[in-house]
């Protein structure tokens, strides 16, 4: 399988503050990667660095064989990197339908395809962004990212604080995107077990460095090791 994403010796952070140290891994097209670790170890920073939102100090980021570490955020987005931040960043004063429309770009994803993935959004299409539930806002944030027609989707803690039924809906959508829609997915999640169940590969970060890189299934099958690496889920 061709390579979707590669990081080599990445050192990045915010201004002079370095958060990530010598981070490197590769991810094949259509694979799903769980990024795990305790709070404050650099998980969100890693996604933000891939997207171009941090201070890049050293290393290399390649997307589909092309170096992107010096490209602006909008250029990375045009190449096919989609990002759903923890803050969701939907427009509260626009309707669900308008939120999707303003994010649209020619490609495989239309509003109707997003509604097929998330039928609840179809039911709420006329509601404003601030009139829908937190779970529906998360679906909308993912739908907005998909409207940009990404081949790589970065998800920062999409399950945080949501009811179990909504968590199940989002996990099913993530699995569908990777397995049926041919997207490459990087999922940052506090609930380690849930993340490992829907991904192929896993990374565990500690103090900005990778301390585990390997199979999600193997880590899930070794609760003692998982517990020693990750406190959560």
Phi and psi restraints in degrees (value plus and minus 20) as a CYANA .aco file:
   2 UNK   PHI     -79.0   -39.0
   2 UNK   PSI     137.3   177.3
   3 UNK   PHI    -105.0   -65.0
   3 UNK   PSI     111.3   151.3
   4 UNK   PHI    -111.8   -71.8
   4 UNK   PSI     -62.3   -22.3
   5 UNK   PHI    -164.2  -124.2
   5 UNK   PSI     117.6   157.6
   6 UNK   PHI    -162.0  -122.0
   6 UNK   PSI     110.8   150.8
   7 UNK   PHI    -136.5   -96.5
   7 UNK   PSI     116.0   156.0
   8 UNK   PHI    -152.1  -112.1
   8 UNK   PSI     100.2   140.2
   9 UNK   PHI      33.2    73.2
   9 UNK   PSI      17.4    57.4
  10 UNK   PHI     -93.8   -53.8
  10 UNK   PSI     109.4   149.4
  11 UNK   PHI    -147.4  -107.4
  11 UNK   PSI      98.2   138.2
  12 UNK   PHI    -175.0  -135.0
  12 UNK   PSI     145.0   185.0
  13 UNK   PHI    -199.3  -159.3
  13 UNK   PSI    -159.9  -119.9
  14 UNK   PHI    -150.2  -110.2
  14 UNK   PSI      89.5   129.5
  15 UNK   PHI      42.9    82.9
  15 UNK   PSI    -151.1  -111.1
  16 UNK   PHI    -100.6   -60.6
  16 UNK   PSI     -30.6     9.4
  17 UNK   PHI    -100.6   -60.6
  17 UNK   PSI      99.9   139.9
  18 UNK   PHI    -115.0   -75.0
  18 UNK   PSI     107.1   147.1
  19 UNK   PHI    -127.6   -87.6
  19 UNK   PSI     -64.0   -24.0
  20 UNK   PHI    -118.7   -78.7
  20 UNK   PSI     113.1   153.1
  21 UNK   PHI    -145.4  -105.4
  21 UNK   PSI      96.1   136.1
  22 UNK   PHI      34.4    74.4
  22 UNK   PSI      27.3    67.3
  23 UNK   PHI    -106.5   -66.5
  23 UNK   PSI     107.8   147.8
  24 UNK   PHI    -168.8  -128.8
  24 UNK   PSI     116.6   156.6
  25 UNK   PHI    -188.0  -148.0
  25 UNK   PSI     147.1   187.1
  26 UNK   PHI    -151.4  -111.4
  26 UNK   PSI     133.0   173.0
  27 UNK   PHI    -158.8  -118.8
  27 UNK   PSI     108.1   148.1
  28 UNK   PHI     -98.2   -58.2
  28 UNK   PSI     137.2   177.2
  29 UNK   PHI     -75.0   -35.0
  29 UNK   PSI     118.8   158.8
  30 UNK   PHI      52.9    92.9
  30 UNK   PSI     -15.2    24.8
  31 UNK   PHI    -104.2   -64.2
  31 UNK   PSI     137.2   177.2
  32 UNK   PHI    -139.0   -99.0
  32 UNK   PSI     111.3   151.3
  33 UNK   PHI    -138.4   -98.4
  33 UNK   PSI     107.9   147.9
  34 UNK   PHI    -112.6   -72.6
  34 UNK   PSI     112.1   152.1
  35 UNK   PHI    -132.7   -92.7
  35 UNK   PSI      94.5   134.5
  36 UNK   PHI    -140.2  -100.2
  36 UNK   PSI     146.2   186.2
  37 UNK   PHI     128.5   168.5
  37 UNK   PSI     145.7   185.7
  38 UNK   PHI     -86.5   -46.5
  38 UNK   PSI     147.8   187.8
  39 UNK   PHI     -81.2   -41.2
  39 UNK   PSI     119.7   159.7
  40 UNK   PHI      60.1   100.1
  40 UNK   PSI      -4.1    35.9
  41 UNK   PHI    -115.4   -75.4
  41 UNK   PSI     -25.5    14.5
  42 UNK   PHI      95.8   135.8
  42 UNK   PSI      -9.9    30.1
  43 UNK   PHI     -83.7   -43.7
  43 UNK   PSI     -72.1   -32.1
  44 UNK   PHI     -83.2   -43.2
  44 UNK   PSI     -58.6   -18.6
  45 UNK   PHI     -81.6   -41.6
  45 UNK   PSI     -56.0   -16.0
  46 UNK   PHI     -84.8   -44.8
  46 UNK   PSI     -64.9   -24.9
  47 UNK   PHI     -83.7   -43.7
  47 UNK   PSI     -64.2   -24.2
  48 UNK   PHI     -82.4   -42.4
  48 UNK   PSI     -53.8   -13.8
  49 UNK   PHI     -89.8   -49.8
  49 UNK   PSI     -61.0   -21.0
  50 UNK   PHI     -80.8   -40.8
  50 UNK   PSI     -54.9   -14.9
  51 UNK   PHI    -102.9   -62.9
  51 UNK   PSI     -35.5     4.5
  52 UNK   PHI      75.4   115.4
  52 UNK   PSI       4.1    44.1
  53 UNK   PHI    -123.9   -83.9
  53 UNK   PSI     -13.7    26.3
  54 UNK   PHI    -142.5  -102.5
  54 UNK   PSI     158.9   198.9
  55 UNK   PHI    -106.2   -66.2
  55 UNK   PSI      99.0   139.0
  56 UNK   PHI    -115.1   -75.1
  56 UNK   PSI      99.0   139.0
  57 UNK   PHI    -119.3   -79.3
  57 UNK   PSI     -57.8   -17.8
  58 UNK   PHI    -185.0  -145.0
  58 UNK   PSI     141.9   181.9
  59 UNK   PHI      85.9   125.9
  59 UNK   PSI    -180.3  -140.3
  60 UNK   PHI    -169.8  -129.8
  60 UNK   PSI     117.5   157.5
  61 UNK   PHI    -142.5  -102.5
  61 UNK   PSI     102.8   142.8
  62 UNK   PHI    -137.0   -97.0
  62 UNK   PSI     114.2   154.2
  63 UNK   PHI    -140.1  -100.1
  63 UNK   PSI      95.7   135.7
  64 UNK   PHI      32.8    72.8
  64 UNK   PSI      22.8    62.8
  65 UNK   PHI      63.1   103.1
  65 UNK   PSI     -20.9    19.1
  66 UNK   PHI    -130.6   -90.6
  66 UNK   PSI     114.9   154.9
  67 UNK   PHI     -90.1   -50.1
  67 UNK   PSI     106.1   146.1
  68 UNK   PHI    -142.7  -102.7
  68 UNK   PSI     -17.3    22.7
  69 UNK   PHI     -87.2   -47.2
  69 UNK   PSI     -35.4     4.6
  70 UNK   PHI    -128.0   -88.0
  70 UNK   PSI     -13.1    26.9
  71 UNK   PHI    -105.2   -65.2
  71 UNK   PSI     131.2   171.2
  72 UNK   PHI     -90.4   -50.4
  72 UNK   PSI     142.9   182.9
  73 UNK   PHI     -76.6   -36.6
  73 UNK   PSI     -66.7   -26.7
  74 UNK   PHI     -86.1   -46.1
  74 UNK   PSI     -49.2    -9.2
  75 UNK   PHI     -90.7   -50.7
  75 UNK   PSI     -59.9   -19.9
  76 UNK   PHI     -84.3   -44.3
  76 UNK   PSI     -59.8   -19.8
  77 UNK   PHI     -81.6   -41.6
  77 UNK   PSI     -63.9   -23.9
  78 UNK   PHI     -82.0   -42.0
  78 UNK   PSI     -52.3   -12.3
  79 UNK   PHI     -93.3   -53.3
  79 UNK   PSI     -38.9     1.1
  80 UNK   PHI     102.4   142.4
  80 UNK   PSI       2.3    42.3
  81 UNK   PHI    -121.8   -81.8
  81 UNK   PSI      99.6   139.6
  82 UNK   PHI    -127.2   -87.2
  82 UNK   PSI     126.0   166.0
  83 UNK   PHI    -156.7  -116.7
  83 UNK   PSI     106.5   146.5
  84 UNK   PHI    -135.3   -95.3
  84 UNK   PSI      81.4   121.4
  85 UNK   PHI     -93.7   -53.7
  85 UNK   PSI     144.9   184.9
  86 UNK   PHI     -80.1   -40.1
  86 UNK   PSI     -50.0   -10.0
  87 UNK   PHI    -101.9   -61.9
  87 UNK   PSI     -24.6    15.4
  88 UNK   PHI      50.5    90.5
  88 UNK   PSI     -67.9   -27.9
  89 UNK   PHI      38.0    78.0
  89 UNK   PSI      21.3    61.3
  90 UNK   PHI    -104.1   -64.1
  90 UNK   PSI     146.2   186.2
  91 UNK   PHI    -110.1   -70.1
  91 UNK   PSI      90.8   130.8
  92 UNK   PHI     -86.7   -46.7
  92 UNK   PSI     -46.6    -6.6
  93 UNK   PHI    -113.4   -73.4
  93 UNK   PSI     -15.8    24.2
  94 UNK   PHI    -128.2   -88.2
  94 UNK   PSI     132.6   172.6
  95 UNK   PHI     -90.9   -50.9
  95 UNK   PSI     146.7   186.7
  96 UNK   PHI     -74.2   -34.2
  96 UNK   PSI     -67.7   -27.7
  97 UNK   PHI     -83.0   -43.0
  97 UNK   PSI     -60.7   -20.7
  98 UNK   PHI     -88.0   -48.0
  98 UNK   PSI     -58.2   -18.2
  99 UNK   PHI     -77.9   -37.9
  99 UNK   PSI     -62.6   -22.6
 100 UNK   PHI     -90.3   -50.3
 100 UNK   PSI     -60.3   -20.3
 101 UNK   PHI     -83.9   -43.9
 101 UNK   PSI     -61.6   -21.6
 102 UNK   PHI     -90.6   -50.6
 102 UNK   PSI     -38.9     1.1
 103 UNK   PHI    -113.2   -73.2
 103 UNK   PSI     -21.8    18.2
 104 UNK   PHI     -88.6   -48.6
 104 UNK   PSI     124.7   164.7
 105 UNK   PHI    -164.2  -124.2
 105 UNK   PSI     125.9   165.9
 106 UNK   PHI     -75.5   -35.5
 106 UNK   PSI     115.6   155.6
 107 UNK   PHI     141.2   181.2
 107 UNK   PSI    -177.0  -137.0
 108 UNK   PHI     -97.1   -57.1
 108 UNK   PSI     -42.6    -2.6
 109 UNK   PHI    -120.3   -80.3
 109 UNK   PSI     105.6   145.6
 110 UNK   PHI    -137.8   -97.8
 110 UNK   PSI     151.9   191.9
 111 UNK   PHI     -78.8   -38.8
 111 UNK   PSI     -60.4   -20.4
 112 UNK   PHI     -84.9   -44.9
 112 UNK   PSI     -55.1   -15.1
 113 UNK   PHI     -88.5   -48.5
 113 UNK   PSI     -56.8   -16.8
 114 UNK   PHI     -85.0   -45.0
 114 UNK   PSI     -61.5   -21.5
 115 UNK   PHI     -85.3   -45.3
 115 UNK   PSI     -51.6   -11.6
 116 UNK   PHI     -87.1   -47.1
 116 UNK   PSI     -57.8   -17.8
 117 UNK   PHI     -91.7   -51.7
 117 UNK   PSI     -58.5   -18.5
 118 UNK   PHI    -148.3  -108.3
 118 UNK   PSI      62.4   102.4
 119 UNK   PHI     -77.4   -37.4
 119 UNK   PSI     -47.0    -7.0
 120 UNK   PHI     -81.9   -41.9
 120 UNK   PSI     -52.9   -12.9
 121 UNK   PHI     -88.1   -48.1
 121 UNK   PSI     -54.0   -14.0
 122 UNK   PHI     -82.5   -42.5
 122 UNK   PSI     -58.6   -18.6
 123 UNK   PHI     -88.6   -48.6
 123 UNK   PSI     -45.8    -5.8
 124 UNK   PHI    -126.9   -86.9
 124 UNK   PSI      -4.2    35.8
 125 UNK   PHI     -78.5   -38.5
 125 UNK   PSI     -47.6    -7.6
 126 UNK   PHI    -112.1   -72.1
 126 UNK   PSI     -26.2    13.8
 127 UNK   PHI     -97.9   -57.9
 127 UNK   PSI     127.5   167.5
 128 UNK   PHI     -91.8   -51.8
 128 UNK   PSI     140.3   180.3
 129 UNK   PHI     -80.4   -40.4
 129 UNK   PSI     -49.4    -9.4
 130 UNK   PHI    -110.9   -70.9
 130 UNK   PSI     -12.6    27.4
 131 UNK   PHI    -127.6   -87.6
 131 UNK   PSI     -18.8    21.2
 132 UNK   PHI    -129.5   -89.5
 132 UNK   PSI     142.0   182.0
 133 UNK   PHI     -91.7   -51.7
 133 UNK   PSI     148.0   188.0
 134 UNK   PHI     -79.7   -39.7
 134 UNK   PSI     -59.5   -19.5
 135 UNK   PHI     -85.0   -45.0
 135 UNK   PSI     -60.4   -20.4
 136 UNK   PHI     -88.2   -48.2
 136 UNK   PSI     -55.5   -15.5
 137 UNK   PHI     -82.6   -42.6
 137 UNK   PSI     -57.8   -17.8
 138 UNK   PHI     -86.6   -46.6
 138 UNK   PSI     -61.5   -21.5
 139 UNK   PHI     -79.6   -39.6
 139 UNK   PSI     -62.2   -22.2
 140 UNK   PHI     -85.5   -45.5
 140 UNK   PSI     -59.9   -19.9
 141 UNK   PHI     -81.8   -41.8
 141 UNK   PSI     -61.9   -21.9
 142 UNK   PHI     -86.7   -46.7
 142 UNK   PSI     -61.6   -21.6
 143 UNK   PHI     -81.3   -41.3
 143 UNK   PSI     -61.2   -21.2
 144 UNK   PHI     -80.5   -40.5
 144 UNK   PSI     -62.7   -22.7
 145 UNK   PHI     -83.0   -43.0
 145 UNK   PSI     -60.4   -20.4
 146 UNK   PHI     -86.1   -46.1
 146 UNK   PSI     -51.7   -11.7
 147 UNK   PHI     -83.6   -43.6
 147 UNK   PSI     -38.4     1.6
 148 UNK   PHI    -102.4   -62.4
 148 UNK   PSI     -17.9    22.1
 149 UNK   PHI      38.5    78.5
 149 UNK   PSI      34.7    74.7
 150 UNK   PHI     -99.0   -59.0
 150 UNK   PSI     137.6   177.6
 151 UNK   PHI    -125.5   -85.5
 151 UNK   PSI     -37.4     2.6
 152 UNK   PHI    -142.9  -102.9
 152 UNK   PSI     105.7   145.7
 153 UNK   PHI    -139.0   -99.0
 153 UNK   PSI     102.8   142.8
 154 UNK   PHI    -123.0   -83.0
 154 UNK   PSI     100.9   140.9
 155 UNK   PHI    -139.1   -99.1
 155 UNK   PSI      99.1   139.1
 156 UNK   PHI    -123.6   -83.6
 156 UNK   PSI      81.8   121.8
 157 UNK   PHI      27.9    67.9
 157 UNK   PSI      38.4    78.4
 158 UNK   PHI     -89.6   -49.6
 158 UNK   PSI     -35.1     4.9
 159 UNK   PHI    -117.5   -77.5
 159 UNK   PSI     -22.6    17.4
 160 UNK   PHI     -81.7   -41.7
 160 UNK   PSI     104.7   144.7
 161 UNK   PHI      53.0    93.0
 161 UNK   PSI      -5.5    34.5
 162 UNK   PHI    -121.4   -81.4
 162 UNK   PSI     134.6   174.6
 163 UNK   PHI     -85.5   -45.5
 163 UNK   PSI     130.0   170.0
 164 UNK   PHI     -73.6   -33.6
 164 UNK   PSI     -57.9   -17.9
 165 UNK   PHI     -87.3   -47.3
 165 UNK   PSI     -54.3   -14.3
 166 UNK   PHI     -92.8   -52.8
 166 UNK   PSI     -58.9   -18.9
 167 UNK   PHI     -77.9   -37.9
 167 UNK   PSI     -64.2   -24.2
 168 UNK   PHI     -81.8   -41.8
 168 UNK   PSI     -60.6   -20.6
 169 UNK   PHI     -83.2   -43.2
 169 UNK   PSI     -64.3   -24.3
 170 UNK   PHI     -89.2   -49.2
 170 UNK   PSI     -59.4   -19.4
 171 UNK   PHI     -83.4   -43.4
 171 UNK   PSI     -61.4   -21.4
 172 UNK   PHI     -82.9   -42.9
 172 UNK   PSI     -58.7   -18.7
 173 UNK   PHI     -86.0   -46.0
 173 UNK   PSI     -61.6   -21.6
 174 UNK   PHI     -82.6   -42.6
 174 UNK   PSI     -63.1   -23.1
 175 UNK   PHI     -82.1   -42.1
 175 UNK   PSI     -62.0   -22.0
 176 UNK   PHI     -84.2   -44.2
 176 UNK   PSI     -61.4   -21.4
 177 UNK   PHI     -81.1   -41.1
 177 UNK   PSI     -61.0   -21.0
 178 UNK   PHI     -97.1   -57.1
 178 UNK   PSI     -60.3   -20.3
 179 UNK   PHI    -113.8   -73.8
 179 UNK   PSI     -48.5    -8.5
 180 UNK   PHI    -131.7   -91.7
 180 UNK   PSI     -50.0   -10.0
 181 UNK   PHI    -120.7   -80.7
 181 UNK   PSI     -17.7    22.3
 182 UNK   PHI      44.6    84.6
 182 UNK   PSI       5.8    45.8
 183 UNK   PHI    -106.1   -66.1
 183 UNK   PSI     130.7   170.7
 184 UNK   PHI    -114.0   -74.0
 184 UNK   PSI     112.6   152.6
 185 UNK   PHI    -145.6  -105.6
 185 UNK   PSI     114.0   154.0
 186 UNK   PHI    -137.2   -97.2
 186 UNK   PSI      98.0   138.0
 187 UNK   PHI    -136.0   -96.0
 187 UNK   PSI      94.0   134.0
 188 UNK   PHI    -111.1   -71.1
 188 UNK   PSI     107.4   147.4
 189 UNK   PHI    -173.6  -133.6
 189 UNK   PSI     117.9   157.9
 190 UNK   PHI     -94.9   -54.9
 190 UNK   PSI     -55.0   -15.0
 191 UNK   PHI    -100.3   -60.3
 191 UNK   PSI      74.0   114.0
 192 UNK   PHI     -79.4   -39.4
 192 UNK   PSI     -64.5   -24.5
 193 UNK   PHI     -83.0   -43.0
 193 UNK   PSI     -63.3   -23.3
 194 UNK   PHI     -81.7   -41.7
 194 UNK   PSI     -63.7   -23.7
 195 UNK   PHI     -85.0   -45.0
 195 UNK   PSI     -61.4   -21.4
 196 UNK   PHI     -87.6   -47.6
 196 UNK   PSI     -49.6    -9.6
 197 UNK   PHI     -89.7   -49.7
 197 UNK   PSI     -42.1    -2.1
 198 UNK   PHI    -134.6   -94.6
 198 UNK   PSI      -9.3    30.7
 199 UNK   PHI    -145.1  -105.1
 199 UNK   PSI     143.7   183.7
 200 UNK   PHI    -113.3   -73.3
 200 UNK   PSI     -61.1   -21.1
 201 UNK   PHI    -144.0  -104.0
 201 UNK   PSI     140.1   180.1
 202 UNK   PHI    -160.5  -120.5
 202 UNK   PSI     126.1   166.1
 203 UNK   PHI    -143.8  -103.8
 203 UNK   PSI     122.3   162.3
 204 UNK   PHI    -139.8   -99.8
 204 UNK   PSI     108.3   148.3
 205 UNK   PHI    -123.1   -83.1
 205 UNK   PSI     125.1   165.1
 206 UNK   PHI    -164.8  -124.8
 206 UNK   PSI     100.8   140.8
 207 UNK   PHI      32.1    72.1
 207 UNK   PSI      22.8    62.8
 208 UNK   PHI      58.7    98.7
 208 UNK   PSI     -13.2    26.8
 209 UNK   PHI    -144.2  -104.2
 209 UNK   PSI     131.9   171.9
 210 UNK   PHI     -99.7   -59.7
 210 UNK   PSI     104.1   144.1
 211 UNK   PHI    -131.5   -91.5
 211 UNK   PSI     -28.8    11.2
 212 UNK   PHI    -169.1  -129.1
 212 UNK   PSI     117.2   157.2
 213 UNK   PHI    -165.6  -125.6
 213 UNK   PSI      97.1   137.1
 214 UNK   PHI     156.7   196.7
 214 UNK   PSI    -178.0  -138.0
 215 UNK   PHI     -93.0   -53.0
 215 UNK   PSI     114.9   154.9
 216 UNK   PHI     -83.1   -43.1
 216 UNK   PSI     -62.4   -22.4
 217 UNK   PHI     -82.2   -42.2
 217 UNK   PSI     -60.6   -20.6
 218 UNK   PHI     -85.4   -45.4
 218 UNK   PSI     -61.3   -21.3
 219 UNK   PHI     -89.1   -49.1
 219 UNK   PSI     -58.6   -18.6
 220 UNK   PHI     -84.2   -44.2
 220 UNK   PSI     -53.4   -13.4
 221 UNK   PHI    -100.5   -60.5
 221 UNK   PSI     -23.0    17.0
 222 UNK   PHI    -143.0  -103.0
 222 UNK   PSI      55.6    95.6
 223 UNK   PHI     -77.3   -37.3
 223 UNK   PSI     -54.1   -14.1
 224 UNK   PHI     -85.0   -45.0
 224 UNK   PSI     -66.0   -26.0
 225 UNK   PHI     -86.6   -46.6
 225 UNK   PSI     -62.1   -22.1
 226 UNK   PHI     -79.0   -39.0
 226 UNK   PSI     -65.2   -25.2
 227 UNK   PHI     -83.4   -43.4
 227 UNK   PSI     -54.2   -14.2
 228 UNK   PHI     -93.6   -53.6
 228 UNK   PSI     -43.8    -3.8
 229 UNK   PHI    -112.7   -72.7
 229 UNK   PSI     -54.1   -14.1
 230 UNK   PHI    -153.6  -113.6
 230 UNK   PSI     108.9   148.9
 231 UNK   PHI    -124.4   -84.4
 231 UNK   PSI      82.4   122.4
 232 UNK   PHI     140.0   180.0
 232 UNK   PSI     134.3   174.3
